Every structure is written in structure tokens, then in C-alpha cells.
Amino acid sequence: MTTLRYLGHSSFLVETGGKKLLFDPFISGNPLAAGIDIDQIDADYILLTHGHGDHVADAESIAIRTKATIISSYEVVTWYENKGLTGHPMNIGGKWKFDFGTVKYVHAVHSSMLPDGSYGGPAGGFVIWNESVCFYHAGDTALTLDMKLLPAICPALNFAILPVGDNFTMGYQDAALAADYIQCDTIIGCHFDTFGYIKADHEAAETEFRNAGKKLILPTVDQQIQL
């Protein structure tokens, strides 16, 4: 059983392989996540899909407190290592076996810039698998035909986390097509409702996925999901 806790926007705390994986922590700056105390979040690894502030805002403070290892692009990890933090750099197409499972850093179609304006390298997503689960956090991305490669190069997905808010990423219509490309029937939505540009029509999104024969979960902040 894999447990996910939704921390708002694109941030999830996933427990798998005996470790706690924190994705894209943007909590303190998110009004919808005001009820979450970041000082109570524990993590063994912090996985950053790219360098934008709404994905890395709390990474430094949590990494300092927990001693978590940051996993991201070479450029993002180097930026944090220059601050004295521990990281594991990756680049698109590469994979590495960690103590919780295998991580493959895959292509995303999006920009990436760190909070101080530094180049953040290529934006990406993560496919993670171990003996009990395989899942995909797509990060911020447009719909791309590269998603069709995932079933050929990774184990079958149990679930995927896809952005659905539109404007800065794909919207729910494209996400439903992405679910077909990656051959995954259970999708958890992210990057929606946080601010005006990405307000989502929940009913329309759920209907779109249902008509495509897929299940869409639009979690509420601090909701826990077991898969």
C-alpha cells in the first residue's frame, strides 16, 4: 500500500519503500495550505520537478531541518548544493536506484527558472517504482507525445499525478488524453485552484475522465489517499 498526502498545488508526501518522498513543496506561500505546518513535515527525499517558486518554495527549509536529499535536474541540485544541502543530480532520460526504489527523470514540456533568476535546467517529471508500486509525477507539463514512451520504458503505472489546471500546464482535456498515452486508469490531479489562472471546473474535469474510461481524483488539501 502506498500512501499519499496532498499538501496543495503540486506537492505530495508519498510514503513508499519505507521512505518519505516529498514532491514540489510549495506550502507556506499557498493560502489554500494555510492549515499545514511545514515544521511538522518529515521527508527522507525531496523531489523537485523544476525550479519555479511554486514548486521549490519550502524545499530549502525542509531540507535543512530533515537532512533530506534533494533529487532534481543537475542545475537545480547544484543550486542547492551551493547552499550546503545534499542532492542527487539527474537529467532527462536517466534513472537511478535509490533505497526506496528506482527513479527515472523524464521529459516535461515547461520552462524552469530558480527563485533568484538562475537557469533551472530542463523541467521534468519522475517515474518511480519498487516491488509494490509504480507511479508518475508529471510535474508541470504540456501534453507531449513523449508520454507514449513511458509504457515502453517503465513498468506499468498504478497511478499518475498530472496537472489539470490549464494556462501554465495542460488542462483537464489534455490530461485525459495524457492518461491514455501513459496507459494509466487512475489519475490524481494537481496544479489546480491555487490561484485565478488555474481555477478548474471539477465537474467538467471528472466527466471528461469518466467519458474516457479513467478515474480522476481531485484531492482536497491535506487529504490522504491510499493506493
Secondary structure per residue as TSV (DSSP state, phi and psi in degrees):
chain	resnum	aa	ss	phi	psi
A	1	M	-	360.0	130.0
A	2	T	-	-107.6	130.9
A	3	T	E	-108.5	132.1
A	4	L	E	-118.2	138.8
A	5	R	E	-118.7	121.9
A	6	Y	E	-85.4	121.4
A	7	L	E	-104.3	12.2
A	8	G	E	98.1	154.2
A	9	H	T	56.4	-109.7
A	10	S	T	-116.2	14.6
A	11	S	E	-95.4	129.6
A	12	F	E	-136.1	145.1
A	13	L	E	-108.5	114.5
A	14	V	E	-113.0	128.2
A	15	E	E	-104.5	116.4
A	16	T	E	-156.1	150.7
A	17	G	T	58.5	26.1
A	18	G	T	76.8	10.2
A	19	K	E	-129.4	161.1
A	20	K	E	-107.3	118.9
A	21	L	E	-108.5	121.0
A	22	L	E	-106.0	121.4
A	23	F	E	-103.3	130.8
A	24	D	S	44.6	62.4
A	25	P	-	-72.6	102.2
A	26	F	-	-124.9	91.2
A	27	I	-	-122.5	-54.3
A	28	S	T	-62.2	-29.0
A	29	G	T	-94.0	5.1
A	30	N	-	-106.1	109.3
A	31	P	G	-57.6	-30.2
A	32	L	G	-70.6	-17.1
A	33	A	G	-107.6	24.1
A	34	A	T	-61.8	-24.1
A	35	G	T	-82.1	-2.4
A	36	I	-	-98.4	129.3
A	37	D	-	-93.4	108.9
A	38	I	G	-65.4	-21.8
A	39	D	G	-72.4	-10.2
A	40	Q	G	-101.9	2.5
A	41	I	-	-88.3	123.9
A	42	D	-	-103.8	145.8
A	43	A	-	-153.1	142.0
A	44	D	S	-94.2	-33.1
A	45	Y	E	-137.8	144.7
A	46	I	E	-119.0	117.3
A	47	L	E	-105.7	121.8
A	48	L	-	-113.8	118.6
A	49	T	S	-71.3	-30.2
A	50	H	S	-167.3	-176.6
A	51	G	-	-95.3	-0.1
A	52	H	-	-62.8	148.7
A	53	G	H	-59.6	-30.3
A	54	D	H	-80.2	13.6
A	55	H	H	-130.8	-18.1
A	56	V	H	-122.2	3.3
A	57	A	T	-52.0	-41.2
A	58	D	T	-106.5	9.0
A	59	A	H	-63.1	-44.8
A	60	E	H	-64.3	-48.7
A	61	S	H	-65.1	-38.8
A	62	I	H	-70.5	-38.7
A	63	A	H	-65.1	-39.4
A	64	I	H	-62.4	-44.3
A	65	R	H	-73.0	-40.7
A	66	T	H	-96.3	-13.3
A	67	K	-	64.9	24.6
A	68	A	-	-66.3	149.9
A	69	T	E	-87.1	130.2
A	70	I	E	-89.6	128.2
A	71	I	E	-114.1	123.8
A	72	S	E	-169.0	-165.5
A	73	S	E	-63.6	160.2
A	74	Y	H	-55.7	-41.8
A	75	E	H	-67.6	-44.0
A	76	V	H	-66.6	-44.2
A	77	V	H	-63.8	-41.0
A	78	T	H	-60.5	-39.7
A	79	W	H	-59.3	-43.5
A	80	Y	H	-75.1	-35.6
A	81	E	H	-62.7	-33.4
A	82	N	T	-67.2	-14.6
A	83	K	T	-95.1	2.7
A	84	G	T	92.1	9.5
A	85	L	-	-93.3	162.9
A	86	T	-	-95.0	132.8
A	87	G	E	-142.6	164.7
A	88	H	E	-125.8	107.3
A	89	P	E	-78.6	145.2
A	90	M	E	-137.7	171.2
A	91	N	-	-144.2	165.5
A	92	I	T	-56.2	129.8
A	93	G	T	94.7	-13.3
A	94	G	-	-88.5	157.3
A	95	K	E	-137.0	159.4
A	96	W	E	-149.1	140.3
A	97	K	E	-93.9	113.9
A	98	F	E	-98.1	179.6
A	99	D	T	-73.2	-11.1
A	100	F	T	-102.8	-10.9
A	101	G	E	147.9	-172.3
A	102	T	E	-95.2	137.4
A	103	V	E	-117.0	127.9
A	104	K	E	-116.0	127.4
A	105	Y	E	-93.9	115.4
A	106	V	E	-116.3	166.1
A	107	H	E	-66.3	138.4
A	108	A	-	-130.3	147.1
A	109	V	-	-100.9	98.1
A	110	H	S	-170.7	163.9
A	111	S	-	-90.4	170.9
A	112	S	-	-154.5	121.4
A	113	M	B	-143.7	133.8
A	114	L	-	-76.8	162.8
A	115	P	T	-56.4	-27.1
A	116	D	T	-92.0	8.6
A	117	G	S	93.0	-3.5
A	118	S	-	-65.8	149.7
A	119	Y	B	-66.3	129.9
A	120	G	-	-97.1	9.4
A	121	G	-	73.6	-170.2
A	122	P	-	-73.5	138.6
A	123	A	-	-70.5	149.5
A	124	G	E	-147.3	-177.5
A	125	G	E	-134.1	171.0
A	126	F	E	-124.6	131.8
A	127	V	E	-107.8	127.9
A	128	I	E	-126.7	132.3
A	129	W	E	-144.4	151.6
A	130	N	-	-146.1	-162.5
A	131	E	S	-68.1	-19.8
A	132	S	S	-109.0	-18.7
A	133	V	-	-157.7	156.2
A	134	C	E	-138.4	127.2
A	135	F	E	-144.0	163.9
A	136	Y	E	-128.6	124.0
A	137	H	E	-106.4	111.1
A	138	A	-	-78.2	-13.3
A	139	G	-	65.9	-155.3
A	140	D	S	-89.1	120.6
A	141	T	-	-155.5	153.3
A	142	A	-	-81.0	165.8
A	143	L	-	-64.0	133.0
A	144	T	-	-142.2	144.4
A	145	L	G	-64.7	-19.2
A	146	D	G	-59.0	-24.4
A	147	M	G	-60.5	-26.9
A	148	K	G	-67.0	-16.3
A	149	L	G	-77.3	-24.2
A	150	L	H	-58.1	-43.4
A	151	P	H	-64.1	-21.2
A	152	A	H	-85.8	-24.5
A	153	I	H	-116.1	-5.1
A	154	C	S	-132.1	159.6
A	155	P	-	-60.8	164.2
A	156	A	-	-60.5	136.9
A	157	L	-	-80.9	133.2
A	158	N	S	-81.3	-35.7
A	159	F	E	-159.6	165.3
A	160	A	E	-140.3	147.5
A	161	I	E	-106.5	115.5
A	162	L	E	-125.4	142.1
A	163	P	E	-71.4	142.7
A	164	V	-	-132.6	2.9
A	165	G	B	-82.3	-11.8
A	166	D	-	69.0	-177.4
A	167	N	S	68.4	-63.9
A	168	F	S	-95.7	-16.5
A	169	T	S	-140.0	-175.9
A	170	M	-	-65.9	152.0
A	171	G	B	-91.8	-175.3
A	172	Y	H	-67.4	-29.6
A	173	Q	H	-64.8	-46.7
A	174	D	H	-67.3	-34.9
A	175	A	H	-64.8	-35.9
A	176	A	H	-64.2	-38.1
A	177	L	H	-69.1	-38.3
A	178	A	H	-59.8	-39.6
A	179	A	H	-59.4	-36.2
A	180	D	H	-69.2	-42.7
A	181	Y	H	-59.1	-41.1
A	182	I	T	-89.9	0.4
A	183	Q	T	56.8	51.2
A	184	C	-	-129.9	129.9
A	185	D	S	-95.7	-15.2
A	186	T	E	-116.8	114.2
A	187	I	E	-120.1	134.1
A	188	I	E	-106.6	123.0
A	189	G	E	-79.3	149.7
A	190	C	E	-146.2	176.4
A	191	H	S	55.7	52.8
A	192	F	-	-143.0	149.3
A	193	D	S	72.0	-7.3
A	194	T	S	-65.2	-39.6
A	195	F	S	-147.2	173.7
A	196	G	G	-55.8	-37.7
A	197	Y	G	-62.7	-23.8
A	198	I	G	-122.0	27.1
A	199	K	-	-64.6	132.0
A	200	A	-	-110.9	146.4
A	201	D	-	-86.4	98.2
A	202	H	H	-60.4	-45.2
A	203	E	H	-63.5	-44.0
A	204	A	H	-64.9	-39.4
A	205	A	H	-64.9	-45.6
A	206	E	H	-64.2	-38.1
A	207	T	H	-65.1	-41.6
A	208	E	H	-57.6	-46.2
A	209	F	H	-69.8	-41.1
A	210	R	H	-61.1	-41.6
A	211	N	H	-66.6	-24.9
A	212	A	T	-88.8	2.9
A	213	G	T	76.6	23.9
A	214	K	-	-119.1	158.7
A	215	K	E	-105.1	125.3
A	216	L	E	-111.6	126.0
A	217	I	E	-108.2	120.4
A	218	L	-	-106.4	93.8
A	219	P	-	-72.9	155.2
A	220	T	-	-91.0	155.7
A	221	V	T	-61.2	132.8
A	222	D	T	76.2	9.6
A	223	Q	-	-72.2	141.7
A	224	Q	E	-106.2	136.4
A	225	I	E	-126.7	133.1
A	226	Q	E	-111.3	129.4
A	227	L	-	-134.5	360.0
